[in-house]
Amino acid sequence: MTAETTAPAPARPTPLLVGAAITALEGAALAGWGLYDLVAGFFGDSAALGRTEMGGAVLLLMGLFPLLAGRALLRARRWGRTPALLTNSICLPVAYYMWQAGGVSAAAGVAVALLGLAGIVALLNPKVTALLYGTTAG
């Protein structure tokens, strides 16, 4: 056996689990929205079928990448942090424009902003950096 197969897996800190879960949740929401658009395109206006299908496919693909990043974070792969941080950062301008719309969208915008901020804070935690990059946690 090699040293890689016999070494115990490092313990995953709670902030890493939180960041991975938030990122996976955001990815699942995007993929679900894309799937909905793909299915709804067949029952909607036939003139908009191509736009709806293409938009659904794009959203589905956009949702798969954060899901893969969340999975990579759970496996302590350092490449997963960058797309996870990008996904959580994109939540902030989205939340701003949802807030501007008012009503129910404003309340949803607050939830999106809080999730994005929580994901960023969790993934930039020194314990996560120490696990992913092998540095000492401050």
LOGUDO-877204 format. One record per atom (N, C-alpha, C): residue in one letter; atom name; x negated, y negated, z; residue number from 1. Coordinates in nm, 3 decimals. Atoms other than C-alpha are relative to their C-alpha. Example, Ala and Ser with C-alpha at 12.3 -4.5 7.8 and 13.67 -1.06 7.14 Angstrom:
BEGIN
A, N, -0.089, 0.119, 0.000, 1
A, CA, -1.230, 0.450, 0.780, 1
A, C, -0.090, -0.120, 0.000, 1
S, N, 0.082, 0.119, -0.006, 2
S, CA, -1.367, 0.106, 0.714, 2
S, C, 0.077, -0.109, 0.073, 2
This chain:
BEGIN
M, N, -0.084, 0.118, 0.000, 1
M, CA, 0.000, 0.000, 0.000, 1
M, C, -0.088, -0.124, 0.000, 1
T, N, 0.075, 0.124, 0.003, 2
T, CA, -0.116, -0.351, -0.065, 2
T, C, 0.038, -0.086, 0.119, 2
A, N, -0.027, 0.090, -0.112, 3
A, CA, -0.129, -0.632, 0.186, 3
A, C, 0.134, -0.071, -0.019, 3
E, N, -0.127, 0.069, 0.027, 4
E, CA, 0.171, -0.793, 0.016, 4
E, C, 0.119, 0.084, 0.044, 4
T, N, -0.115, -0.084, -0.032, 5
T, CA, 0.398, -0.496, 0.074, 5
T, C, 0.008, 0.033, 0.148, 5
T, N, -0.002, -0.034, -0.142, 6
T, CA, 0.296, -0.436, 0.436, 6
T, C, 0.018, -0.121, 0.089, 6
A, N, -0.013, 0.120, -0.083, 7
A, CA, 0.302, -0.796, 0.558, 7
A, C, 0.148, -0.030, 0.024, 7
P, N, -0.141, 0.033, -0.027, 8
P, CA, 0.626, -0.890, 0.734, 8
P, C, 0.038, -0.133, -0.065, 8
A, N, -0.048, 0.123, 0.063, 9
A, CA, 0.836, -1.156, 0.567, 9
A, C, 0.003, -0.110, 0.104, 9
P, N, -0.003, 0.109, -0.097, 10
P, CA, 0.799, -1.497, 0.732, 10
P, C, 0.144, -0.036, 0.035, 10
A, N, -0.134, 0.039, -0.045, 11
A, CA, 1.096, -1.611, 0.936, 11
A, C, 0.043, -0.126, -0.074, 11
R, N, -0.051, 0.116, 0.071, 12
R, CA, 1.314, -1.852, 0.746, 12
R, C, 0.057, -0.099, 0.100, 12
P, N, -0.053, 0.099, -0.094, 13
P, CA, 1.374, -2.174, 0.940, 13
P, C, 0.144, -0.038, -0.036, 13
T, N, -0.140, 0.038, 0.019, 14
T, CA, 1.731, -2.294, 0.986, 14
T, C, 0.017, -0.109, -0.107, 14
P, N, -0.018, 0.101, 0.105, 15
P, CA, 1.681, -2.608, 0.771, 15
P, C, -0.009, 0.058, -0.141, 15
L, N, 0.010, -0.063, 0.132, 16
L, CA, 1.579, -2.385, 0.479, 16
L, C, 0.131, 0.070, -0.034, 16
L, N, -0.128, -0.069, 0.023, 17
L, CA, 1.895, -2.177, 0.519, 17
L, C, 0.111, -0.100, -0.029, 17
V, N, -0.101, 0.104, 0.022, 18
V, CA, 2.108, -2.493, 0.540, 18
V, C, -0.016, -0.061, -0.139, 18
G, N, 0.025, 0.057, 0.132, 19
G, CA, 1.944, -2.647, 0.233, 19
G, C, 0.036, 0.095, -0.112, 19
A, N, -0.032, -0.100, 0.102, 20
A, CA, 1.977, -2.325, 0.035, 20
A, C, 0.151, 0.018, -0.011, 20
A, N, -0.146, -0.017, 0.002, 21
A, CA, 2.343, -2.288, 0.135, 21
A, C, 0.069, -0.119, -0.066, 21
I, N, -0.061, 0.120, 0.060, 22
I, CA, 2.429, -2.647, 0.041, 22
I, C, -0.024, -0.001, -0.150, 22
T, N, 0.033, -0.003, 0.142, 23
T, CA, 2.251, -2.613, -0.292, 23
T, C, 0.083, 0.106, -0.073, 23
A, N, -0.080, -0.105, 0.061, 24
A, CA, 2.427, -2.285, -0.366, 24
A, C, 0.147, -0.041, -0.007, 24
L, N, -0.138, 0.049, 0.000, 25
L, CA, 2.761, -2.443, -0.271, 25
L, C, 0.023, -0.098, -0.114, 25
E, N, -0.012, 0.097, 0.109, 26
E, CA, 2.702, -2.730, -0.512, 26
E, C, -0.007, 0.069, -0.136, 26
G, N, 0.009, -0.075, 0.125, 27
G, CA, 2.598, -2.488, -0.785, 27
G, C, 0.127, 0.079, -0.028, 27
A, N, -0.124, -0.076, 0.018, 28
A, CA, 2.905, -2.274, -0.727, 28
A, C, 0.115, -0.093, -0.040, 28
A, N, -0.105, 0.097, 0.036, 29
A, CA, 3.127, -2.584, -0.745, 29
A, C, -0.013, -0.041, -0.147, 29
L, N, 0.022, 0.036, 0.140, 30
L, CA, 2.971, -2.689, -1.077, 30
L, C, 0.035, 0.115, -0.094, 30
A, N, -0.029, -0.116, 0.084, 31
A, CA, 2.991, -2.338, -1.221, 31
A, C, 0.150, 0.028, -0.003, 31
G, N, -0.145, -0.020, -0.006, 32
G, CA, 3.352, -2.305, -1.105, 32
G, C, 0.075, -0.102, -0.083, 32
W, N, -0.062, 0.106, 0.081, 33
W, CA, 3.444, -2.637, -1.265, 33
W, C, -0.020, 0.031, -0.148, 33
G, N, 0.027, -0.036, 0.139, 34
G, CA, 3.277, -2.524, -1.587, 34
G, C, 0.085, 0.115, -0.047, 34
L, N, -0.085, -0.114, 0.032, 35
L, CA, 3.464, -2.194, -1.581, 35
L, C, 0.145, -0.044, -0.018, 35
Y, N, -0.135, 0.053, 0.010, 36
Y, CA, 3.788, -2.380, -1.521, 36
Y, C, 0.019, -0.073, -0.134, 36
D, N, -0.008, 0.072, 0.128, 37
D, CA, 3.718, -2.608, -1.821, 37
D, C, 0.004, 0.097, -0.118, 37
L, N, 0.000, -0.098, 0.110, 38
L, CA, 3.641, -2.309, -2.041, 38
L, C, 0.136, 0.066, -0.015, 38
V, N, -0.130, -0.065, 0.006, 39
V, CA, 3.969, -2.138, -1.951, 39
V, C, 0.110, -0.100, -0.034, 39
A, N, -0.103, 0.100, 0.025, 40
A, CA, 4.177, -2.457, -1.950, 40
A, C, -0.001, -0.050, -0.144, 40
G, N, 0.010, 0.045, 0.138, 41
G, CA, 4.051, -2.545, -2.297, 41
G, C, 0.090, 0.079, -0.094, 41
F, N, -0.083, -0.084, 0.086, 42
F, CA, 4.248, -2.258, -2.445, 42
F, C, 0.149, -0.032, 0.015, 42
F, N, -0.141, 0.027, -0.025, 43
F, CA, 4.576, -2.381, -2.295, 43
F, C, 0.035, -0.148, -0.012, 43
G, N, -0.023, 0.143, 0.009, 44
G, CA, 4.536, -2.756, -2.349, 44
G, C, 0.021, -0.046, -0.143, 44
D, N, -0.013, 0.064, 0.130, 45
D, CA, 4.541, -2.991, -2.645, 45
D, C, -0.098, 0.064, -0.098, 45
S, N, 0.088, -0.068, 0.095, 46
S, CA, 4.406, -2.811, -2.951, 46
S, C, -0.100, -0.095, -0.065, 46
A, N, 0.094, 0.096, 0.058, 47
A, CA, 4.242, -3.132, -3.077, 47
A, C, -0.123, -0.016, 0.088, 47
A, N, 0.111, 0.017, -0.093, 48
A, CA, 4.021, -3.144, -2.766, 48
A, C, -0.066, 0.133, 0.036, 48
L, N, 0.050, -0.133, -0.034, 49
L, CA, 3.939, -2.772, -2.766, 49
L, C, -0.153, 0.006, -0.002, 49
G, N, 0.145, -0.005, 0.012, 50
G, CA, 3.579, -2.813, -2.883, 50
G, C, -0.070, -0.077, 0.110, 50
R, N, 0.059, 0.082, -0.107, 51
R, CA, 3.502, -3.092, -2.636, 51
R, C, 0.013, 0.070, 0.134, 51
T, N, -0.024, -0.067, -0.128, 52
T, CA, 3.655, -2.899, -2.349, 52
T, C, -0.089, 0.122, 0.015, 52
E, N, 0.082, -0.122, -0.006, 53
E, CA, 3.475, -2.576, -2.433, 53
E, C, -0.148, -0.035, 0.017, 53
M, N, 0.141, 0.038, -0.012, 54
M, CA, 3.139, -2.747, -2.478, 54
M, C, -0.029, -0.058, 0.138, 54
G, N, 0.017, 0.056, -0.135, 55
G, CA, 3.182, -2.945, -2.156, 55
G, C, 0.000, 0.109, 0.105, 55
G, N, -0.004, -0.111, -0.094, 56
G, CA, 3.275, -2.628, -1.971, 56
G, C, -0.127, 0.082, -0.003, 56
A, N, 0.124, -0.077, 0.012, 57
A, CA, 2.972, -2.445, -2.105, 57
A, C, -0.117, -0.074, 0.063, 57
V, N, 0.107, 0.081, -0.059, 58
V, CA, 2.742, -2.731, -2.004, 58
V, C, 0.010, 0.002, 0.153, 58
L, N, -0.017, -0.002, -0.145, 59
L, CA, 2.890, -2.745, -1.653, 59
L, C, -0.033, 0.138, 0.059, 59
L, N, 0.032, -0.135, -0.046, 60
L, CA, 2.861, -2.369, -1.619, 60
L, C, -0.151, 0.020, 0.009, 60
L, N, 0.147, -0.012, -0.001, 61
L, CA, 2.492, -2.380, -1.712, 61
L, C, -0.062, -0.090, 0.106, 61
M, N, 0.051, 0.090, -0.104, 62
M, CA, 2.436, -2.680, -1.484, 62
M, C, 0.022, 0.058, 0.139, 62
G, N, -0.026, -0.063, -0.128, 63
G, CA, 2.587, -2.480, -1.199, 63
G, C, -0.087, 0.121, 0.027, 63
L, N, 0.082, -0.120, -0.019, 64
L, CA, 2.375, -2.172, -1.258, 64
L, C, -0.140, -0.033, 0.053, 64
F, N, 0.135, 0.035, -0.044, 65
F, CA, 2.045, -2.353, -1.202, 65
F, C, -0.007, -0.026, 0.150, 65
P, N, 0.004, 0.014, -0.147, 66
P, CA, 2.126, -2.471, -0.845, 66
P, C, 0.025, 0.133, 0.072, 66
L, N, -0.019, -0.132, -0.062, 67
L, CA, 2.252, -2.120, -0.770, 67
L, C, -0.131, 0.078, 0.002, 67
L, N, 0.130, -0.067, 0.004, 68
L, CA, 1.918, -1.979, -0.882, 68
L, C, -0.100, -0.065, 0.096, 68
A, N, 0.090, 0.070, -0.092, 69
A, CA, 1.734, -2.246, -0.683, 69
A, C, 0.031, 0.037, 0.145, 69
G, N, -0.037, -0.042, -0.135, 70
G, CA, 1.931, -2.158, -0.369, 70
G, C, -0.048, 0.141, 0.030, 70
R, N, 0.049, -0.138, -0.017, 71
R, CA, 1.845, -1.792, -0.419, 71
R, C, -0.151, 0.002, 0.017, 71
A, N, 0.145, 0.006, -0.011, 72
A, CA, 1.479, -1.879, -0.468, 72
A, C, -0.041, -0.052, 0.138, 72
L, N, 0.032, 0.052, -0.133, 73
L, CA, 1.481, -2.080, -0.145, 73
L, C, 0.019, 0.107, 0.107, 73
L, N, -0.021, -0.108, -0.097, 74
L, CA, 1.625, -1.785, 0.045, 74
L, C, -0.113, 0.102, -0.004, 74
R, N, 0.114, -0.091, 0.014, 75
R, CA, 1.333, -1.581, -0.087, 75
R, C, -0.133, -0.072, 0.026, 75
A, N, 0.117, 0.083, -0.032, 76
A, CA, 1.092, -1.860, 0.020, 76
A, C, -0.090, -0.024, -0.122, 76
R, N, 0.074, 0.035, 0.122, 77
R, CA, 0.989, -1.940, -0.339, 77
R, C, -0.006, -0.152, -0.009, 77
R, N, 0.013, 0.146, -0.004, 78
R, CA, 0.850, -2.291, -0.355, 78
R, C, 0.061, -0.070, -0.121, 78
W, N, -0.056, 0.066, 0.118, 79
W, CA, 0.979, -2.361, -0.708, 79
W, C, 0.146, -0.039, 0.022, 79
G, N, -0.142, 0.028, -0.021, 80
G, CA, 1.337, -2.363, -0.575, 80
G, C, 0.028, -0.133, 0.066, 80
R, N, -0.027, 0.125, -0.072, 81
R, CA, 1.291, -2.678, -0.367, 81
R, C, 0.019, -0.118, -0.094, 81
T, N, -0.013, 0.114, 0.091, 82
T, CA, 1.249, -2.918, -0.659, 82
T, C, 0.138, -0.008, -0.066, 82
P, N, -0.135, 0.012, 0.056, 83
P, CA, 1.573, -2.832, -0.843, 83
P, C, 0.107, -0.017, 0.107, 83
A, N, -0.097, 0.018, -0.109, 84
A, CA, 1.753, -2.812, -0.508, 84
A, C, 0.003, -0.146, 0.044, 84
L, N, 0.004, 0.143, -0.035, 85
L, CA, 1.635, -3.163, -0.417, 85
L, C, 0.061, -0.086, -0.109, 85
L, N, -0.059, 0.073, 0.112, 86
L, CA, 1.730, -3.287, -0.762, 86
L, C, 0.152, 0.010, 0.003, 86
T, N, -0.145, -0.019, -0.007, 87
T, CA, 2.078, -3.139, -0.730, 87
T, C, 0.061, -0.082, 0.113, 87
N, N, -0.051, 0.076, -0.113, 88
N, CA, 2.126, -3.293, -0.387, 88
N, C, -0.013, -0.150, -0.021, 88
S, N, 0.017, 0.142, 0.029, 89
S, CA, 1.993, -3.629, -0.507, 89
S, C, 0.106, -0.050, -0.098, 89
I, N, -0.102, 0.038, 0.098, 90
I, CA, 2.238, -3.635, -0.798, 90
I, C, 0.135, -0.018, 0.067, 90
C, N, -0.126, 0.016, -0.074, 91
C, CA, 2.519, -3.604, -0.544, 91
C, C, 0.023, -0.144, 0.044, 91
L, N, -0.015, 0.135, -0.053, 92
L, CA, 2.452, -3.958, -0.421, 92
L, C, 0.063, -0.097, -0.101, 92
P, N, -0.070, 0.088, 0.094, 93
P, CA, 2.537, -4.154, -0.740, 93
P, C, 0.140, 0.051, -0.035, 93
V, N, -0.133, -0.055, 0.025, 94
V, CA, 2.828, -3.916, -0.804, 94
V, C, 0.095, -0.044, 0.111, 94
A, N, -0.082, 0.041, -0.114, 95
A, CA, 2.958, -3.993, -0.455, 95
A, C, 0.032, -0.149, -0.005, 95
Y, N, -0.024, 0.144, 0.011, 96
Y, CA, 2.919, -4.366, -0.516, 96
Y, C, 0.115, -0.029, -0.097, 96
Y, N, -0.106, 0.024, 0.097, 97
Y, CA, 3.137, -4.356, -0.826, 97
Y, C, 0.133, 0.060, 0.043, 97
M, N, -0.124, -0.054, -0.056, 98
M, CA, 3.390, -4.134, -0.650, 98
M, C, 0.056, -0.098, 0.103, 98
W, N, -0.042, 0.099, -0.099, 99
W, CA, 3.402, -4.393, -0.370, 99
W, C, 0.064, -0.120, -0.070, 99
Q, N, -0.053, 0.114, 0.074, 100
Q, CA, 3.463, -4.668, -0.625, 100
Q, C, 0.139, 0.027, -0.054, 100
A, N, -0.131, -0.035, 0.055, 101
A, CA, 3.766, -4.482, -0.759, 101
A, C, 0.111, -0.018, 0.104, 101
G, N, -0.098, 0.019, -0.106, 102
G, CA, 3.941, -4.510, -0.422, 102
G, C, 0.089, 0.122, 0.020, 102
G, N, -0.097, -0.106, -0.028, 103
G, CA, 4.215, -4.291, -0.276, 103
G, C, -0.066, 0.129, 0.044, 103
V, N, 0.051, -0.133, -0.035, 104
V, CA, 4.152, -3.919, -0.247, 104
V, C, -0.143, 0.016, -0.052, 104
S, N, 0.136, -0.010, 0.055, 105
S, CA, 3.843, -3.955, -0.465, 105
S, C, -0.102, -0.061, 0.095, 105
A, N, 0.092, 0.064, -0.095, 106
A, CA, 3.688, -4.185, -0.203, 106
A, C, -0.032, 0.096, 0.115, 106
A, N, 0.024, -0.097, -0.108, 107
A, CA, 3.733, -3.923, 0.069, 107
A, C, -0.087, 0.114, -0.049, 107
A, N, 0.084, -0.105, 0.057, 108
A, CA, 3.586, -3.656, -0.157, 108
A, C, -0.142, -0.052, -0.023, 108
G, N, 0.131, 0.061, 0.020, 109
G, CA, 3.301, -3.896, -0.237, 109
G, C, -0.082, -0.003, 0.128, 109
V, N, 0.070, -0.001, -0.129, 110
V, CA, 3.216, -3.925, 0.132, 110
V, C, -0.052, 0.141, 0.029, 110
A, N, 0.042, -0.139, -0.023, 111
A, CA, 3.203, -3.544, 0.158, 111
A, C, -0.118, 0.037, -0.090, 111
V, N, 0.109, -0.029, 0.094, 112
V, CA, 2.981, -3.521, -0.152, 112
V, C, -0.129, -0.069, 0.046, 112
A, N, 0.117, 0.073, -0.047, 113
A, CA, 2.747, -3.789, -0.014, 113
A, C, -0.061, 0.066, 0.123, 113
L, N, 0.051, -0.065, -0.121, 114
L, CA, 2.720, -3.618, 0.324, 114
L, C, -0.068, 0.133, -0.030, 114
L, N, 0.064, -0.126, 0.039, 115
L, CA, 2.646, -3.282, 0.162, 115
L, C, -0.135, -0.026, -0.067, 115
G, N, 0.125, 0.032, 0.067, 116
G, CA, 2.382, -3.439, -0.061, 116
G, C, -0.108, -0.044, 0.098, 116
L, N, 0.097, 0.047, -0.100, 117
L, CA, 2.214, -3.618, 0.229, 117
L, C, -0.046, 0.113, 0.091, 117
A, N, 0.037, -0.113, -0.087, 118
A, CA, 2.226, -3.309, 0.449, 118
A, C, -0.095, 0.095, -0.072, 118
G, N, 0.089, -0.086, 0.077, 119
G, CA, 2.066, -3.104, 0.172, 119
G, C, -0.139, -0.057, -0.014, 119
I, N, 0.130, 0.066, 0.014, 120
I, CA, 1.788, -3.357, 0.118, 120
I, C, -0.077, 0.007, 0.131, 120
V, N, 0.066, 0.000, -0.132, 121
V, CA, 1.713, -3.386, 0.490, 121
V, C, -0.046, 0.142, 0.036, 121
A, N, 0.036, -0.138, -0.034, 122
A, CA, 1.715, -3.008, 0.536, 122
A, C, -0.120, 0.048, -0.081, 122
L, N, 0.107, -0.051, 0.086, 123
L, CA, 1.486, -2.939, 0.241, 123
L, C, -0.132, -0.075, 0.016, 123
L, N, 0.123, 0.074, -0.025, 124
L, CA, 1.236, -3.210, 0.334, 124
L, C, -0.050, 0.015, 0.144, 124
N, N, 0.041, -0.027, -0.137, 125
N, CA, 1.207, -3.080, 0.691, 125
N, C, -0.142, 0.057, 0.000, 125
P, N, 0.138, -0.051, -0.005, 126
P, CA, 0.844, -3.014, 0.792, 126
P, C, -0.010, 0.152, 0.013, 126
K, N, 0.003, -0.146, -0.012, 127
K, CA, 0.928, -2.652, 0.881, 127
K, C, 0.018, 0.067, -0.136, 127
V, N, -0.020, -0.055, 0.135, 128
V, CA, 1.050, -2.591, 0.526, 128
V, C, -0.126, -0.018, -0.082, 128
T, N, 0.125, 0.026, 0.072, 129
T, CA, 0.737, -2.753, 0.383, 129
T, C, -0.108, 0.098, 0.045, 129
A, N, 0.102, -0.093, -0.051, 130
A, CA, 0.521, -2.538, 0.609, 130
A, C, 0.021, 0.140, -0.055, 130
L, N, -0.026, -0.135, 0.051, 131
L, CA, 0.692, -2.219, 0.497, 131
L, C, -0.029, 0.010, -0.150, 131
L, N, 0.014, -0.007, 0.145, 132
L, CA, 0.694, -2.302, 0.126, 132
L, C, -0.141, -0.028, -0.050, 132
Y, N, 0.130, 0.043, 0.051, 133
Y, CA, 0.352, -2.463, 0.095, 133
Y, C, -0.116, 0.040, 0.090, 133
G, N, 0.108, -0.049, -0.086, 134
G, CA, 0.158, -2.307, 0.381, 134
G, C, -0.071, -0.106, 0.081, 134
T, N, 0.061, 0.104, -0.083, 135
T, CA, 0.090, -2.631, 0.568, 135
T, C, 0.053, 0.015, 0.142, 135
T, N, -0.047, -0.006, -0.138, 136
T, CA, 0.127, -2.679, 0.940, 136
T, C, 0.113, -0.096, 0.021, 136
A, N, -0.116, 0.085, -0.031, 137
A, CA, 0.458, -2.816, 1.063, 137
A, C, -0.039, -0.097, 0.109, 137
G, N, 0.037, 0.105, -0.096, 138
G, CA, 0.417, -3.145, 1.247, 138
G, C, 0.089, -0.003, 0.112, 138
